[in-house]
Every structure is written in structure tokens, then in C-alpha cells.
Amino acid sequence: MSTVSTMRSKTKSAKNDTASTEDIQAEIASIRGNIASLGKTVAAYGKTKASDVQSKASEKSGDLIQASEQAIGELQQQLDTISTQVEKQVRAKPFQALAIAAGIGFVVSMLARR
């Protein structure tokens, strides 16, 4: 009788082990599904954030281009004003302008020798 009860006990134990293995496999499959779902959610979140960052960068680059164009326009206007003033000064005092140009040329040549 003891052999029969030992056999029954082993059979019950084997059934419990099989059920546990199946339960573990089911849990692993569930975890894999959850991980796949999490991966999809993270990917969608990343795409959304990347899109937001891209639109903000595009907006900032547009602002930067506009500010650069405005600064270039202002600098060009200042250069035109200075050029006009220099031209008027040279026409008004040509000998003084010639002396200044010769002095600047002399200084540049002295610096170039070194």
C-alpha cells in the first residue's frame, strides 16, 4: 500500500509541477506581451516628442534667419551711410584724405615687415 500511495503522491506532484510550469510559461508570455506593448508606447511617445522638438527647432531657425536678415540689412544700411560720409569727406578735403591714406599705408607696410 505504501508503494501505491507513494505513486499517487508522485503523480500529484508531477501534475502540480506541470501546472506550475504552464503557469510560468503563461506568465512569461504575458510579460512578453506587456514588454512589446510598452515598447510600442515608448516608441509612440518618442515620435511625439521628436515631432515637438523638430517643430520648435524649425520655428527657432525661422526666427534666427529673420533676425539675421534684419541684422544684415541694418549693417548694409550703416555701411552705405559710412561710405557716403567718407566719400563726402574725401571730396571736401582731398589732400587730407590722401595724407591719411598714405599714413595708413605706411603703418600697414611697417607691420607687414615684422
Biopython code that builds the backbone (N, CA, C, O; Angstrom):
import numpy as np
from Bio.PDB.StructureBuilder import StructureBuilder

atoms = [
    (1, "MET", "N", (0.788, -1.157, 0.000)),
    (1, "MET", "CA", (0.000, 0.000, 0.000)),
    (1, "MET", "C", (0.859, 1.260, 0.000)),
    (1, "MET", "O", (0.524, 2.269, -0.621)),
    (2, "SER", "N", (1.897, 1.173, 0.667)),
    (2, "SER", "CA", (2.775, 2.332, 0.737)),
    (2, "SER", "C", (3.336, 2.663, -0.636)),
    (2, "SER", "O", (3.571, 3.836, -0.925)),
    (3, "THR", "N", (3.556, 1.690, -1.477)),
    (3, "THR", "CA", (4.040, 1.936, -2.823)),
    (3, "THR", "C", (2.964, 2.631, -3.638)),
    (3, "THR", "O", (3.268, 3.535, -4.416)),
    (4, "VAL", "N", (1.735, 2.232, -3.479)),
    (4, "VAL", "CA", (0.641, 2.839, -4.227)),
    (4, "VAL", "C", (0.466, 4.295, -3.800)),
    (4, "VAL", "O", (0.299, 5.173, -4.646)),
    (5, "SER", "N", (0.504, 4.552, -2.506)),
    (5, "SER", "CA", (0.337, 5.933, -2.056)),
    (5, "SER", "C", (1.535, 6.789, -2.470)),
    (5, "SER", "O", (1.371, 7.981, -2.731)),
    (6, "THR", "N", (2.711, 6.218, -2.532)),
    (6, "THR", "CA", (3.884, 6.954, -2.991)),
    (6, "THR", "C", (3.734, 7.280, -4.459)),
    (6, "THR", "O", (4.091, 8.379, -4.884)),
    (7, "MET", "N", (3.207, 6.342, -5.254)),
    (7, "MET", "CA", (2.996, 6.562, -6.680)),
    (7, "MET", "C", (1.962, 7.660, -6.892)),
    (7, "MET", "O", (2.129, 8.525, -7.752)),
    (8, "ARG", "N", (0.893, 7.618, -6.103)),
    (8, "ARG", "CA", (-0.138, 8.651, -6.223)),
    (8, "ARG", "C", (0.428, 10.019, -5.850)),
    (8, "ARG", "O", (0.145, 11.029, -6.493)),
    (9, "SER", "N", (1.203, 10.017, -4.833)),
    (9, "SER", "CA", (1.822, 11.262, -4.379)),
    (9, "SER", "C", (2.738, 11.824, -5.465)),
    (9, "SER", "O", (2.747, 13.031, -5.704)),
    (10, "LYS", "N", (3.515, 10.946, -6.128)),
    (10, "LYS", "CA", (4.406, 11.382, -7.198)),
    (10, "LYS", "C", (3.607, 11.889, -8.398)),
    (10, "LYS", "O", (4.008, 12.853, -9.049)),
    (11, "THR", "N", (2.485, 11.245, -8.688)),
    (11, "THR", "CA", (1.643, 11.657, -9.794)),
    (11, "THR", "C", (1.051, 13.039, -9.509)),
    (11, "THR", "O", (1.029, 13.900, -10.388)),
    (12, "LYS", "N", (0.571, 13.248, -8.282)),
    (12, "LYS", "CA", (0.037, 14.551, -7.904)),
    (12, "LYS", "C", (1.125, 15.611, -7.990)),
    (12, "LYS", "O", (0.893, 16.721, -8.470)),
    (13, "SER", "N", (2.307, 15.254, -7.522)),
    (13, "SER", "CA", (3.427, 16.191, -7.555)),
    (13, "SER", "C", (3.792, 16.534, -8.995)),
    (13, "SER", "O", (4.084, 17.692, -9.294)),
    (14, "ALA", "N", (3.781, 15.560, -9.884)),
    (14, "ALA", "CA", (4.094, 15.792, -11.293)),
    (14, "ALA", "C", (3.027, 16.695, -11.924)),
    (14, "ALA", "O", (3.353, 17.579, -12.717)),
    (15, "LYS", "N", (1.749, 16.473, -11.573)),
    (15, "LYS", "CA", (0.691, 17.321, -12.098)),
    (15, "LYS", "C", (0.850, 18.752, -11.596)),
    (15, "LYS", "O", (0.640, 19.703, -12.349)),
    (16, "ASN", "N", (1.220, 18.905, -10.327)),
    (16, "ASN", "CA", (1.437, 20.247, -9.772)),
    (16, "ASN", "C", (2.627, 20.926, -10.451)),
    (16, "ASN", "O", (2.590, 22.125, -10.728)),
    (17, "ASP", "N", (3.690, 20.147, -10.720)),
    (17, "ASP", "CA", (4.857, 20.699, -11.412)),
    (17, "ASP", "C", (4.481, 21.125, -12.826)),
    (17, "ASP", "O", (4.917, 22.180, -13.288)),
    (18, "THR", "N", (3.688, 20.328, -13.512)),
    (18, "THR", "CA", (3.268, 20.656, -14.868)),
    (18, "THR", "C", (2.399, 21.908, -14.853)),
    (18, "THR", "O", (2.563, 22.792, -15.694)),
    (19, "ALA", "N", (1.496, 21.983, -13.920)),
    (19, "ALA", "CA", (0.638, 23.162, -13.816)),
    (19, "ALA", "C", (1.493, 24.390, -13.513)),
    (19, "ALA", "O", (1.246, 25.462, -14.066)),
    (20, "SER", "N", (2.460, 24.254, -12.671)),
    (20, "SER", "CA", (3.333, 25.372, -12.331)),
    (20, "SER", "C", (4.151, 25.793, -13.545)),
    (20, "SER", "O", (4.322, 26.987, -13.793)),
    (21, "THR", "N", (4.651, 24.838, -14.291)),
    (21, "THR", "CA", (5.419, 25.153, -15.491)),
    (21, "THR", "C", (4.538, 25.860, -16.511)),
    (21, "THR", "O", (4.956, 26.835, -17.135)),
    (22, "GLU", "N", (3.331, 25.369, -16.674)),
    (22, "GLU", "CA", (2.407, 26.008, -17.614)),
    (22, "GLU", "C", (2.043, 27.420, -17.147)),
    (22, "GLU", "O", (1.934, 28.348, -17.949)),
    (23, "ASP", "N", (1.860, 27.558, -15.839)),
    (23, "ASP", "CA", (1.552, 28.882, -15.292)),
    (23, "ASP", "C", (2.723, 29.846, -15.534)),
    (23, "ASP", "O", (2.528, 31.005, -15.900)),
    (24, "ILE", "N", (3.919, 29.347, -15.324)),
    (24, "ILE", "CA", (5.103, 30.187, -15.540)),
    (24, "ILE", "C", (5.216, 30.572, -17.006)),
    (24, "ILE", "O", (5.512, 31.724, -17.324)),
    (25, "GLN", "N", (4.986, 29.623, -17.897)),
    (25, "GLN", "CA", (5.054, 29.909, -19.323)),
    (25, "GLN", "C", (3.989, 30.929, -19.729)),
    (25, "GLN", "O", (4.242, 31.805, -20.557)),
    (26, "ALA", "N", (2.802, 30.809, -19.142)),
    (26, "ALA", "CA", (1.731, 31.769, -19.429)),
    (26, "ALA", "C", (2.116, 33.161, -18.911)),
    (26, "ALA", "O", (1.875, 34.169, -19.576)),
    (27, "GLU", "N", (2.708, 33.201, -17.732)),
    (27, "GLU", "CA", (3.147, 34.484, -17.177)),
    (27, "GLU", "C", (4.254, 35.109, -18.039)),
    (27, "GLU", "O", (4.267, 36.318, -18.269)),
    (28, "ILE", "N", (5.166, 34.277, -18.501)),
    (28, "ILE", "CA", (6.251, 34.767, -19.365)),
    (28, "ILE", "C", (5.661, 35.328, -20.660)),
    (28, "ILE", "O", (6.088, 36.384, -21.128)),
    (29, "ALA", "N", (4.697, 34.638, -21.230)),
    (29, "ALA", "CA", (4.049, 35.122, -22.453)),
    (29, "ALA", "C", (3.337, 36.445, -22.179)),
    (29, "ALA", "O", (3.378, 37.356, -23.005)),
    (30, "SER", "N", (2.690, 36.549, -21.033)),
    (30, "SER", "CA", (2.010, 37.791, -20.656)),
    (30, "SER", "C", (3.026, 38.927, -20.486)),
    (30, "SER", "O", (2.791, 40.052, -20.927)),
    (31, "ILE", "N", (4.138, 38.624, -19.854)),
    (31, "ILE", "CA", (5.183, 39.635, -19.658)),
    (31, "ILE", "C", (5.753, 40.075, -21.004)),
    (31, "ILE", "O", (5.994, 41.262, -21.221)),
    (32, "ARG", "N", (5.964, 39.127, -21.898)),
    (32, "ARG", "CA", (6.461, 39.479, -23.236)),
    (32, "ARG", "C", (5.487, 40.404, -23.952)),
    (32, "ARG", "O", (5.890, 41.373, -24.596)),
    (33, "GLY", "N", (4.203, 40.093, -23.832)),
    (33, "GLY", "CA", (3.185, 40.954, -24.444)),
    (33, "GLY", "C", (3.200, 42.351, -23.837)),
    (33, "GLY", "O", (3.086, 43.350, -24.547)),
    (34, "ASN", "N", (3.341, 42.408, -22.511)),
    (34, "ASN", "CA", (3.401, 43.707, -21.837)),
    (34, "ASN", "C", (4.641, 44.496, -22.268)),
    (34, "ASN", "O", (4.571, 45.709, -22.462)),
    (35, "ILE", "N", (5.768, 43.807, -22.416)),
    (35, "ILE", "CA", (7.003, 44.477, -22.840)),
    (35, "ILE", "C", (6.850, 44.995, -24.266)),
    (35, "ILE", "O", (7.288, 46.103, -24.574)),
    (36, "ALA", "N", (6.233, 44.200, -25.135)),
    (36, "ALA", "CA", (6.008, 44.648, -26.512)),
    (36, "ALA", "C", (5.088, 45.868, -26.534)),
    (36, "ALA", "O", (5.325, 46.820, -27.278)),
    (37, "SER", "N", (4.055, 45.833, -25.725)),
    (37, "SER", "CA", (3.134, 46.971, -25.633)),
    (37, "SER", "C", (3.854, 48.204, -25.088)),
    (37, "SER", "O", (3.657, 49.314, -25.583)),
    (38, "LEU", "N", (4.672, 48.009, -24.086)),
    (38, "LEU", "CA", (5.448, 49.112, -23.524)),
    (38, "LEU", "C", (6.401, 49.686, -24.571)),
    (38, "LEU", "O", (6.558, 50.903, -24.669)),
    (39, "GLY", "N", (7.031, 48.818, -25.348)),
    (39, "GLY", "CA", (7.926, 49.274, -26.411)),
    (39, "GLY", "C", (7.191, 50.130, -27.430)),
    (39, "GLY", "O", (7.702, 51.160, -27.871)),
    (40, "LYS", "N", (5.992, 49.703, -27.802)),
    (40, "LYS", "CA", (5.194, 50.484, -28.751)),
    (40, "LYS", "C", (4.804, 51.841, -28.156)),
    (40, "LYS", "O", (4.836, 52.860, -28.846)),
    (41, "THR", "N", (4.439, 51.845, -26.885)),
    (41, "THR", "CA", (4.064, 53.088, -26.217)),
    (41, "THR", "C", (5.249, 54.045, -26.142)),
    (41, "THR", "O", (5.102, 55.239, -26.403)),
    (42, "VAL", "N", (6.423, 53.526, -25.785)),
    (42, "VAL", "CA", (7.627, 54.351, -25.702)),
    (42, "VAL", "C", (7.996, 54.882, -27.086)),
    (42, "VAL", "O", (8.393, 56.040, -27.217)),
    (43, "ALA", "N", (7.871, 54.054, -28.109)),
    (43, "ALA", "CA", (8.171, 54.496, -29.477)),
    (43, "ALA", "C", (7.218, 55.609, -29.905)),
    (43, "ALA", "O", (7.644, 56.596, -30.503)),
    (44, "ALA", "N", (5.938, 55.454, -29.602)),
    (44, "ALA", "CA", (4.963, 56.490, -29.954)),
    (44, "ALA", "C", (5.252, 57.781, -29.194)),
    (44, "ALA", "O", (5.150, 58.868, -29.763)),
    (45, "TYR", "N", (5.606, 57.676, -27.933)),
    (45, "TYR", "CA", (5.960, 58.849, -27.129)),
    (45, "TYR", "C", (7.201, 59.528, -27.701)),
    (45, "TYR", "O", (7.257, 60.754, -27.796)),
    (46, "GLY", "N", (8.195, 58.725, -28.080)),
    (46, "GLY", "CA", (9.416, 59.269, -28.674)),
    (46, "GLY", "C", (9.140, 59.994, -29.975)),
    (46, "GLY", "O", (9.705, 61.058, -30.227)),
    (47, "LYS", "N", (8.272, 59.424, -30.809)),
    (47, "LYS", "CA", (7.913, 60.081, -32.071)),
    (47, "LYS", "C", (7.225, 61.418, -31.810)),
    (47, "LYS", "O", (7.490, 62.408, -32.492)),
    (48, "THR", "N", (6.344, 61.434, -30.820)),
    (48, "THR", "CA", (5.638, 62.674, -30.484)),
    (48, "THR", "C", (6.610, 63.733, -29.997)),
    (48, "THR", "O", (6.542, 64.887, -30.421)),
    (49, "LYS", "N", (7.509, 63.347, -29.112)),
    (49, "LYS", "CA", (8.495, 64.288, -28.586)),
    (49, "LYS", "C", (9.429, 64.751, -29.696)),
    (49, "LYS", "O", (9.760, 65.934, -29.766)),
    (50, "ALA", "N", (9.858, 63.844, -30.560)),
    (50, "ALA", "CA", (10.740, 64.212, -31.670)),
    (50, "ALA", "C", (10.043, 65.201, -32.594)),
    (50, "ALA", "O", (10.661, 66.150, -33.075)),
    (51, "SER", "N", (8.769, 64.981, -32.839)),
    (51, "SER", "CA", (7.993, 65.896, -33.682)),
    (51, "SER", "C", (7.897, 67.272, -33.024)),
    (51, "SER", "O", (8.034, 68.295, -33.695)),
    (52, "ASP", "N", (7.662, 67.295, -31.712)),
    (52, "ASP", "CA", (7.589, 68.564, -30.988)),
    (52, "ASP", "C", (8.918, 69.307, -31.055)),
    (52, "ASP", "O", (8.954, 70.510, -31.315)),
    (53, "VAL", "N", (9.995, 68.592, -30.822)),
    (53, "VAL", "CA", (11.326, 69.204, -30.847)),
    (53, "VAL", "C", (11.649, 69.708, -32.250)),
    (53, "VAL", "O", (12.216, 70.789, -32.415)),
    (54, "GLN", "N", (11.287, 68.924, -33.251)),
    (54, "GLN", "CA", (11.549, 69.328, -34.631)),
    (54, "GLN", "C", (10.772, 70.600, -34.976)),
    (54, "GLN", "O", (11.318, 71.501, -35.613)),
    (55, "SER", "N", (9.529, 70.682, -34.570)),
    (55, "SER", "CA", (8.737, 71.878, -34.876)),
    (55, "SER", "C", (9.282, 73.093, -34.131)),
    (55, "SER", "O", (9.308, 74.195, -34.681)),
    (56, "LYS", "N", (9.722, 72.903, -32.878)),
    (56, "LYS", "CA", (10.310, 74.019, -32.130)),
    (56, "LYS", "C", (11.622, 74.454, -32.763)),
    (56, "LYS", "O", (11.897, 75.650, -32.855)),
    (57, "ALA", "N", (12.428, 73.507, -33.198)),
    (57, "ALA", "CA", (13.699, 73.837, -33.848)),
    (57, "ALA", "C", (13.455, 74.571, -35.161)),
    (57, "ALA", "O", (14.160, 75.525, -35.489)),
    (58, "SER", "N", (12.466, 74.126, -35.898)),
    (58, "SER", "CA", (12.126, 74.784, -37.161)),
    (58, "SER", "C", (11.666, 76.215, -36.907)),
    (58, "SER", "O", (12.050, 77.134, -37.630)),
    (59, "GLU", "N", (10.857, 76.395, -35.898)),
    (59, "GLU", "CA", (10.363, 77.729, -35.541)),
    (59, "GLU", "C", (11.530, 78.630, -35.123)),
    (59, "GLU", "O", (11.613, 79.784, -35.543)),
    (60, "LYS", "N", (12.426, 78.095, -34.296)),
    (60, "LYS", "CA", (13.580, 78.883, -33.834)),
    (60, "LYS", "C", (14.513, 79.208, -34.992)),
    (60, "LYS", "O", (15.056, 80.311, -35.055)),
    (61, "SER", "N", (14.705, 78.269, -35.903)),
    (61, "SER", "CA", (15.580, 78.544, -37.043)),
    (61, "SER", "C", (14.971, 79.622, -37.934)),
    (61, "SER", "O", (15.694, 80.457, -38.477)),
    (62, "GLY", "N", (13.664, 79.610, -38.085)),
    (62, "GLY", "CA", (12.985, 80.659, -38.848)),
    (62, "GLY", "C", (13.172, 82.022, -38.192)),
    (62, "GLY", "O", (13.414, 83.022, -38.868)),
    (63, "ASP", "N", (13.056, 82.047, -36.854)),
    (63, "ASP", "CA", (13.275, 83.300, -36.127)),
    (63, "ASP", "C", (14.718, 83.770, -36.285)),
    (63, "ASP", "O", (14.977, 84.961, -36.457)),
    (64, "LEU", "N", (15.642, 82.833, -36.225)),
    (64, "LEU", "CA", (17.061, 83.170, -36.356)),
    (64, "LEU", "C", (17.374, 83.690, -37.751)),
    (64, "LEU", "O", (18.134, 84.647, -37.898)),
    (65, "ILE", "N", (16.805, 83.079, -38.761)),
    (65, "ILE", "CA", (17.007, 83.543, -40.142)),
    (65, "ILE", "C", (16.462, 84.958, -40.302)),
    (65, "ILE", "O", (17.101, 85.820, -40.904)),
    (66, "GLN", "N", (15.297, 85.176, -39.765)),
    (66, "GLN", "CA", (14.681, 86.507, -39.866)),
    (66, "GLN", "C", (15.531, 87.550, -39.133)),
    (66, "GLN", "O", (15.734, 88.649, -39.649)),
    (67, "ALA", "N", (16.027, 87.221, -37.944)),
    (67, "ALA", "CA", (16.860, 88.160, -37.186)),
    (67, "ALA", "C", (18.179, 88.417, -37.914)),
    (67, "ALA", "O", (18.678, 89.542, -37.922)),
    (68, "SER", "N", (18.739, 87.377, -38.524)),
    (68, "SER", "CA", (19.989, 87.527, -39.275)),
    (68, "SER", "C", (19.787, 88.431, -40.489)),
    (68, "SER", "O", (20.608, 89.307, -40.760)),
    (69, "GLU", "N", (18.709, 88.218, -41.204)),
    (69, "GLU", "CA", (18.418, 89.058, -42.367)),
    (69, "GLU", "C", (18.223, 90.510, -41.960)),
    (69, "GLU", "O", (18.658, 91.427, -42.657)),
    (70, "GLN", "N", (17.568, 90.707, -40.831)),
    (70, "GLN", "CA", (17.352, 92.065, -40.338)),
    (70, "GLN", "C", (18.688, 92.698, -39.945)),
    (70, "GLN", "O", (18.928, 93.864, -40.257)),
    (71, "ALA", "N", (19.557, 91.951, -39.270)),
    (71, "ALA", "CA", (20.868, 92.480, -38.870)),
    (71, "ALA", "C", (21.720, 92.792, -40.091)),
    (71, "ALA", "O", (22.408, 93.812, -40.122)),
    (72, "ILE", "N", (21.682, 91.928, -41.092)),
    (72, "ILE", "CA", (22.440, 92.174, -42.322)),
    (72, "ILE", "C", (21.930, 93.436, -43.010)),
    (72, "ILE", "O", (22.721, 94.242, -43.500)),
    (73, "GLY", "N", (20.632, 93.606, -43.045)),
    (73, "GLY", "CA", (20.045, 94.812, -43.639)),
    (73, "GLY", "C", (20.495, 96.075, -42.918)),
    (73, "GLY", "O", (20.835, 97.076, -43.548)),
    (74, "GLU", "N", (20.491, 96.015, -41.583)),
    (74, "GLU", "CA", (20.926, 97.165, -40.796)),
    (74, "GLU", "C", (22.408, 97.459, -41.019)),
    (74, "GLU", "O", (22.800, 98.617, -41.164)),
    (75, "LEU", "N", (23.233, 96.405, -41.044)),
    (75, "LEU", "CA", (24.670, 96.591, -41.281)),
    (75, "LEU", "C", (24.929, 97.162, -42.670)),
    (75, "LEU", "O", (25.796, 98.019, -42.843)),
    (76, "GLN", "N", (24.190, 96.695, -43.641)),
    (76, "GLN", "CA", (24.339, 97.195, -45.000)),
    (76, "GLN", "C", (23.959, 98.679, -45.067)),
    (76, "GLN", "O", (24.610, 99.465, -45.755)),
    (77, "GLN", "N", (22.919, 99.040, -44.358)),
    (77, "GLN", "CA", (22.482, 100.427, -44.312)),
    (77, "GLN", "C", (23.554, 101.297, -43.640)),
    (77, "GLN", "O", (23.851, 102.394, -44.113)),
    (78, "GLN", "N", (24.128, 100.810, -42.548)),
    (78, "GLN", "CA", (25.193, 101.555, -41.865)),
    (78, "GLN", "C", (26.421, 101.689, -42.762)),
    (78, "GLN", "O", (27.049, 102.747, -42.800)),
    (79, "LEU", "N", (26.765, 100.621, -43.482)),
    (79, "LEU", "CA", (27.910, 100.666, -44.394)),
    (79, "LEU", "C", (27.676, 101.692, -45.503)),
    (79, "LEU", "O", (28.584, 102.443, -45.857)),
    (80, "ASP", "N", (26.483, 101.723, -46.038)),
    (80, "ASP", "CA", (26.146, 102.716, -47.064)),
    (80, "ASP", "C", (26.275, 104.136, -46.505)),
    (80, "ASP", "O", (26.785, 105.031, -47.179)),
    (81, "THR", "N", (25.810, 104.335, -45.272)),
    (81, "THR", "CA", (25.890, 105.654, -44.637)),
    (81, "THR", "C", (27.353, 106.066, -44.436)),
    (81, "THR", "O", (27.735, 107.197, -44.737)),
    (82, "ILE", "N", (28.164, 105.135, -43.924)),
    (82, "ILE", "CA", (29.586, 105.426, -43.700)),
    (82, "ILE", "C", (30.287, 105.695, -45.026)),
    (82, "ILE", "O", (31.094, 106.618, -45.137)),
    (83, "SER", "N", (29.971, 104.886, -46.022)),
    (83, "SER", "CA", (30.577, 105.071, -47.341)),
    (83, "SER", "C", (30.239, 106.445, -47.904)),
    (83, "SER", "O", (31.102, 107.114, -48.472)),
    (84, "THR", "N", (29.011, 106.862, -47.750)),
    (84, "THR", "CA", (28.583, 108.179, -48.227)),
    (84, "THR", "C", (29.314, 109.285, -47.468)),
    (84, "THR", "O", (29.750, 110.270, -48.064)),
    (85, "GLN", "N", (29.445, 109.120, -46.149)),
    (85, "GLN", "CA", (30.139, 110.120, -45.343)),
    (85, "GLN", "C", (31.616, 110.211, -45.727)),
    (85, "GLN", "O", (32.158, 111.312, -45.826)),
    (86, "VAL", "N", (32.273, 109.069, -45.944)),
    (86, "VAL", "CA", (33.686, 109.066, -46.333)),
    (86, "VAL", "C", (33.843, 109.728, -47.697)),
    (86, "VAL", "O", (34.760, 110.521, -47.910)),
    (87, "GLU", "N", (32.955, 109.399, -48.603)),
    (87, "GLU", "CA", (33.023, 109.998, -49.943)),
    (87, "GLU", "C", (32.875, 111.518, -49.869)),
    (87, "GLU", "O", (33.606, 112.244, -50.543)),
    (88, "LYS", "N", (31.940, 111.999, -49.060)),
    (88, "LYS", "CA", (31.756, 113.452, -48.895)),
    (88, "LYS", "C", (33.009, 114.087, -48.294)),
    (88, "LYS", "O", (33.430, 115.162, -48.723)),
    (89, "GLN", "N", (33.599, 113.428, -47.306)),
    (89, "GLN", "CA", (34.795, 113.950, -46.648)),
    (89, "GLN", "C", (35.973, 113.999, -47.605)),
    (89, "GLN", "O", (36.737, 114.964, -47.589)),
    (90, "VAL", "N", (36.137, 112.980, -48.438)),
    (90, "VAL", "CA", (37.228, 112.943, -49.408)),
    (90, "VAL", "C", (37.043, 114.045, -50.443)),
    (90, "VAL", "O", (38.013, 114.690, -50.840)),
    (91, "ARG", "N", (35.818, 114.265, -50.880)),
    (91, "ARG", "CA", (35.554, 115.327, -51.868)),
    (91, "ARG", "C", (35.778, 116.709, -51.248)),
    (91, "ARG", "O", (36.231, 117.633, -51.923)),
    (92, "ALA", "N", (35.461, 116.840, -49.973)),
    (92, "ALA", "CA", (35.618, 118.134, -49.319)),
    (92, "ALA", "C", (37.086, 118.443, -49.033)),
    (92, "ALA", "O", (37.514, 119.588, -49.177)),
    (93, "LYS", "N", (37.859, 117.437, -48.630)),
    (93, "LYS", "CA", (39.271, 117.648, -48.269)),
    (93, "LYS", "C", (40.126, 116.555, -48.917)),
    (93, "LYS", "O", (40.532, 115.613, -48.236)),
    (94, "PRO", "N", (40.401, 116.661, -50.200)),
    (94, "PRO", "CA", (41.133, 115.597, -50.890)),
    (94, "PRO", "C", (42.585, 115.442, -50.413)),
    (94, "PRO", "O", (43.076, 114.316, -50.331)),
    (95, "PHE", "N", (43.274, 116.526, -50.101)),
    (95, "PHE", "CA", (44.671, 116.423, -49.656)),
    (95, "PHE", "C", (44.766, 115.753, -48.278)),
    (95, "PHE", "O", (45.676, 114.965, -48.021)),
    (96, "GLN", "N", (43.827, 116.075, -47.412)),
    (96, "GLN", "CA", (43.803, 115.435, -46.089)),
    (96, "GLN", "C", (43.529, 113.938, -46.240)),
    (96, "GLN", "O", (44.152, 113.128, -45.553)),
    (97, "ALA", "N", (42.622, 113.567, -47.113)),
    (97, "ALA", "CA", (42.306, 112.163, -47.356)),
    (97, "ALA", "C", (43.517, 111.420, -47.917)),
    (97, "ALA", "O", (43.791, 110.280, -47.541)),
    (98, "LEU", "N", (44.240, 112.088, -48.829)),
    (98, "LEU", "CA", (45.439, 111.486, -49.411)),
    (98, "LEU", "C", (46.506, 111.279, -48.346)),
    (98, "LEU", "O", (47.169, 110.242, -48.335)),
    (99, "ALA", "N", (46.682, 112.242, -47.454)),
    (99, "ALA", "CA", (47.666, 112.121, -46.374)),
    (99, "ALA", "C", (47.283, 110.992, -45.416)),
    (99, "ALA", "O", (48.140, 110.226, -44.975)),
    (100, "ILE", "N", (46.001, 110.897, -45.102)),
    (100, "ILE", "CA", (45.536, 109.815, -44.208)),
    (100, "ILE", "C", (45.770, 108.454, -44.859)),
    (100, "ILE", "O", (46.235, 107.525, -44.199)),
    (101, "ALA", "N", (45.453, 108.329, -46.143)),
    (101, "ALA", "CA", (45.655, 107.063, -46.858)),
    (101, "ALA", "C", (47.132, 106.699, -46.900)),
    (101, "ALA", "O", (47.486, 105.532, -46.730)),
    (102, "ALA", "N", (48.013, 107.699, -47.127)),
    (102, "ALA", "CA", (49.458, 107.433, -47.144)),
    (102, "ALA", "C", (49.938, 107.006, -45.768)),
    (102, "ALA", "O", (50.756, 106.093, -45.659)),
    (103, "GLY", "N", (49.447, 107.645, -44.722)),
    (103, "GLY", "CA", (49.822, 107.268, -43.347)),
    (103, "GLY", "C", (49.392, 105.850, -43.015)),
    (103, "GLY", "O", (50.154, 105.089, -42.418)),
    (104, "ILE", "N", (48.173, 105.493, -43.401)),
    (104, "ILE", "CA", (47.675, 104.134, -43.148)),
    (104, "ILE", "C", (48.512, 103.121, -43.932)),
    (104, "ILE", "O", (48.839, 102.052, -43.416)),
    (105, "GLY", "N", (48.853, 103.453, -45.166)),
    (105, "GLY", "CA", (49.693, 102.567, -45.971)),
    (105, "GLY", "C", (51.060, 102.382, -45.353)),
    (105, "GLY", "O", (51.594, 101.273, -45.356)),
    (106, "PHE", "N", (51.649, 103.469, -44.812)),
    (106, "PHE", "CA", (52.951, 103.391, -44.163)),
    (106, "PHE", "C", (52.892, 102.487, -42.929)),
    (106, "PHE", "O", (53.774, 101.651, -42.733)),
    (107, "VAL", "N", (51.869, 102.648, -42.106)),
    (107, "VAL", "CA", (51.710, 101.829, -40.893)),
    (107, "VAL", "C", (51.531, 100.363, -41.269)),
    (107, "VAL", "O", (52.123, 99.490, -40.634)),
    (108, "VAL", "N", (50.736, 100.081, -42.275)),
    (108, "VAL", "CA", (50.499, 98.703, -42.699)),
    (108, "VAL", "C", (51.807, 98.085, -43.218)),
    (108, "VAL", "O", (52.103, 96.926, -42.928)),
    (109, "SER", "N", (52.584, 98.861, -43.983)),
    (109, "SER", "CA", (53.837, 98.314, -44.503)),
    (109, "SER", "C", (54.835, 98.053, -43.371)),
    (109, "SER", "O", (55.595, 97.086, -43.433)),
    (110, "MET", "N", (54.841, 98.902, -42.337)),
    (110, "MET", "CA", (55.722, 98.679, -41.187)),
    (110, "MET", "C", (55.311, 97.410, -40.437)),
    (110, "MET", "O", (56.166, 96.642, -39.993)),
    (111, "LEU", "N", (54.031, 97.199, -40.301)),
    (111, "LEU", "CA", (53.547, 95.991, -39.612)),
    (111, "LEU", "C", (53.810, 94.736, -40.445)),
    (111, "LEU", "O", (54.055, 93.660, -39.898)),
    (112, "ALA", "N", (53.758, 94.879, -41.765)),
    (112, "ALA", "CA", (53.965, 93.724, -42.645)),
    (112, "ALA", "C", (55.424, 93.277, -42.642)),
    (112, "ALA", "O", (55.706, 92.103, -42.885)),
    (113, "ARG", "N", (56.356, 94.190, -42.373)),
    (113, "ARG", "CA", (57.771, 93.829, -42.332)),
    (113, "ARG", "C", (58.090, 92.914, -41.160)),
    (113, "ARG", "O", (58.999, 92.090, -41.250)),
    (114, "ARG", "N", (57.399, 93.040, -40.126)),
    (114, "ARG", "CA", (57.667, 92.251, -38.922)),
    (114, "ARG", "C", (57.132, 90.908, -39.121)),
    (114, "ARG", "O", (57.242, 90.063, -38.233)),
]
sb = StructureBuilder()
sb.init_structure("model")
sb.init_model(0)
sb.init_chain("A")
sb.init_seg("    ")
for serial, (resi, resn, name, xyz) in enumerate(atoms, 1):
    if name == "N":
        sb.init_residue(resn, " ", resi, " ")
    sb.init_atom(name, np.array(xyz, "f"), 0.0, 1.0, " ", f" {name:<3s}", serial, name[0])
structure = sb.get_structure()
